[in-house]
Amino acid sequence: MAAIDLSDVDRARGATDKILDNMLRHGITTVRDMGGNAPYLAQYKEDII
C-alpha cells in the first residue's frame, strides 16, 4: 500500500485512495501492509478513527 513513490505525497495519497476504494468495492475490509511506510500509513489510521 505504501511502497509507492512518496516524493509527491498528494499524488501518492490519490493513488492509495483509489486502491483502497477498489478493495472496499470488492469486499476487502482488512489490509495488512507488512512493508509500507509507517508514517504515511499512520495518517490513514488517524483518518479512520
MDTraj code that builds the backbone (N, CA, C; nanometers):
import mdtraj as md
import numpy as np

residues = "MET ALA ALA ILE ASP LEU SER ASP VAL ASP ARG ALA ARG GLY ALA THR ASP LYS ILE LEU ASP ASN MET LEU ARG HIS GLY ILE THR THR VAL ARG ASP MET GLY GLY ASN ALA PRO TYR LEU ALA GLN TYR LYS GLU ASP ILE ILE".split()
xyz = np.array([
    [0.0810, -0.1196, 0.0000],
    [0.0000, 0.0000, 0.0000],
    [0.0853, 0.1259, 0.0000],
    [0.1910, 0.1274, 0.0766],
    [0.2716, 0.2482, 0.0851],
    [0.4118, 0.2244, 0.0328],
    [0.4266, 0.1299, -0.0566],
    [0.5566, 0.1041, -0.1171],
    [0.5661, 0.1745, -0.2517],
    [0.4860, 0.2788, -0.2683],
    [0.4848, 0.3560, -0.3919],
    [0.5751, 0.4775, -0.3766],
    [0.5965, 0.5487, -0.4845],
    [0.6802, 0.6691, -0.4827],
    [0.6143, 0.7758, -0.3957],
    [0.6804, 0.8136, -0.2876],
    [0.6253, 0.9131, -0.1955],
    [0.6884, 1.0512, -0.2127],
    [0.7547, 1.0743, -0.3257],
    [0.8154, 1.2056, -0.3481],
    [0.7081, 1.3134, -0.3646],
    [0.5905, 1.2772, -0.4118],
    [0.4758, 1.3680, -0.4207],
    [0.3641, 1.3051, -0.3371],
    [0.3522, 1.3483, -0.2126],
    [0.2603, 1.2847, -0.1186],
    [0.1151, 1.2971, -0.1628],
    [0.0787, 1.4100, -0.2222],
    [-0.0598, 1.4259, -0.2680],
    [-0.0940, 1.3252, -0.3777],
    [-0.0019, 1.3057, -0.4690],
    [-0.0235, 1.2081, -0.5760],
    [-0.0274, 1.0657, -0.5195],
    [0.0623, 1.0365, -0.4265],
    [0.0649, 0.9046, -0.3627],
    [-0.0644, 0.8807, -0.2867],
    [-0.1120, 0.9818, -0.2182],
    [-0.2375, 0.9698, -0.1426],
    [-0.3537, 0.9396, -0.2378],
    [-0.3572, 1.0064, -0.3517],
    [-0.4618, 0.9804, -0.4507],
    [-0.4560, 0.8372, -0.5015],
    [-0.3359, 0.7880, -0.5282],
    [-0.3200, 0.6507, -0.5767],
    [-0.3621, 0.5505, -0.4698],
    [-0.3226, 0.5751, -0.3465],
    [-0.3593, 0.4855, -0.2375],
    [-0.5098, 0.4872, -0.2157],
    [-0.5712, 0.6046, -0.2236],
    [-0.7163, 0.6148, -0.2088],
    [-0.7883, 0.5322, -0.3153],
    [-0.7392, 0.5363, -0.4375],
    [-0.8006, 0.4581, -0.5457],
    [-0.7885, 0.3081, -0.5187],
    [-0.6718, 0.2663, -0.4711],
    [-0.6509, 0.1242, -0.4395],
    [-0.7455, 0.0809, -0.3278],
    [-0.7528, 0.1599, -0.2215],
    [-0.8391, 0.1246, -0.1088],
    [-0.9861, 0.1245, -0.1486],
    [-1.0273, 0.2204, -0.2293],
    [-1.1651, 0.2259, -0.2768],
    [-1.1991, 0.1008, -0.3575],
    [-1.1082, 0.0614, -0.4454],
    [-1.1290, -0.0586, -0.5268],
    [-1.1395, -0.1832, -0.4388],
    [-1.0534, -0.1932, -0.3389],
    [-1.0580, -0.3081, -0.2483],
    [-1.1906, -0.3129, -0.1734],
    [-1.2346, -0.1990, -0.1222],
    [-1.3601, -0.1937, -0.0482],
    [-1.4782, -0.2323, -0.1367],
    [-1.4777, -0.1856, -0.2597],
    [-1.5862, -0.2191, -0.3528],
    [-1.5910, -0.3679, -0.3851],
    [-1.4799, -0.4363, -0.3674],
    [-1.4738, -0.5800, -0.3942],
    [-1.4805, -0.6637, -0.2667],
    [-1.5170, -0.6009, -0.1552],
    [-1.5413, -0.6736, -0.0314],
    [-1.4225, -0.6912, 0.0611],
    [-1.3093, -0.6348, 0.0263],
    [-1.1919, -0.6447, 0.1138],
    [-1.2032, -0.5349, 0.2190],
    [-1.2131, -0.5741, 0.3437],
    [-1.2322, -0.4767, 0.4513],
    [-1.1144, -0.4677, 0.5466],
    [-1.0139, -0.5537, 0.5289],
    [-0.8966, -0.5517, 0.6158],
    [-0.7706, -0.5619, 0.5301],
    [-0.6742, -0.4755, 0.5591],
    [-0.5481, -0.4764, 0.4857],
    [-0.4347, -0.4728, 0.5864],
    [-0.3363, -0.5567, 0.5655],
    [-0.2164, -0.5566, 0.6500],
    [-0.0969, -0.5325, 0.5592],
    [-0.0330, -0.4201, 0.5765],
    [0.0808, -0.3829, 0.4932],
    [0.2085, -0.4100, 0.5718],
    [0.2803, -0.5119, 0.5328],
    [0.3994, -0.5541, 0.6061],
    [0.5257, -0.4758, 0.5686],
    [0.5241, -0.4050, 0.4575],
    [0.6474, -0.3401, 0.4154],
    [0.6316, -0.1949, 0.3775],
    [0.5253, -0.1324, 0.4224],
    [0.4984, 0.0047, 0.3816],
    [0.5662, 0.1083, 0.4698],
    [0.5393, 0.2310, 0.4399],
    [0.5941, 0.3455, 0.5110],
    [0.5031, 0.3761, 0.6300],
    [0.5497, 0.3489, 0.7508],
    [0.4671, 0.3615, 0.8715],
    [0.4101, 0.5021, 0.8925],
    [0.4881, 0.6095, 0.8803],
    [0.4301, 0.7430, 0.8997],
    [0.3206, 0.7746, 0.7964],
    [0.3407, 0.7304, 0.6735],
    [0.2406, 0.7526, 0.5682],
    [0.1111, 0.6793, 0.6024],
    [0.1228, 0.5546, 0.6456],
    [0.0050, 0.4744, 0.6785],
    [-0.0614, 0.5207, 0.8074],
    [0.0141, 0.5792, 0.8989],
    [-0.0417, 0.6283, 1.0246],
    [-0.1474, 0.7354, 0.9988],
    [-0.1284, 0.8151, 0.8954],
    [-0.2274, 0.9184, 0.8629],
    [-0.3608, 0.8548, 0.8240],
    [-0.3566, 0.7438, 0.7524],
    [-0.4798, 0.6728, 0.7179],
    [-0.5486, 0.6208, 0.8429],
    [-0.4710, 0.5696, 0.9356],
    [-0.5275, 0.5188, 1.0602],
    [-0.5964, 0.6312, 1.1360],
    [-0.5334, 0.7463, 1.1426],
    [-0.5936, 0.8619, 1.2105],
    [-0.7211, 0.9055, 1.1410],
    [-0.7246, 0.9004, 1.0093],
    [-0.8436, 0.9415, 0.9338],
    [-0.9610, 0.8487, 0.9605],
    [-0.9318, 0.7214, 0.9855],
    [-1.0378, 0.6230, 1.0091],
    [-1.0996, 0.6422, 1.1479],
    [-1.0157, 0.6719, 1.2448],
    [-1.0633, 0.6833, 1.3836],
    [-1.1350, 0.8105, 1.4057],
])
top = md.Topology()
chain = top.add_chain()
for i, resn in enumerate(residues, 1):
    res = top.add_residue(resn, chain, resSeq=i)
    for name in ("N", "CA", "C"):
        top.add_atom(name, md.element.get_by_symbol(name[0]), res)
traj = md.Trajectory(xyz[None], top)
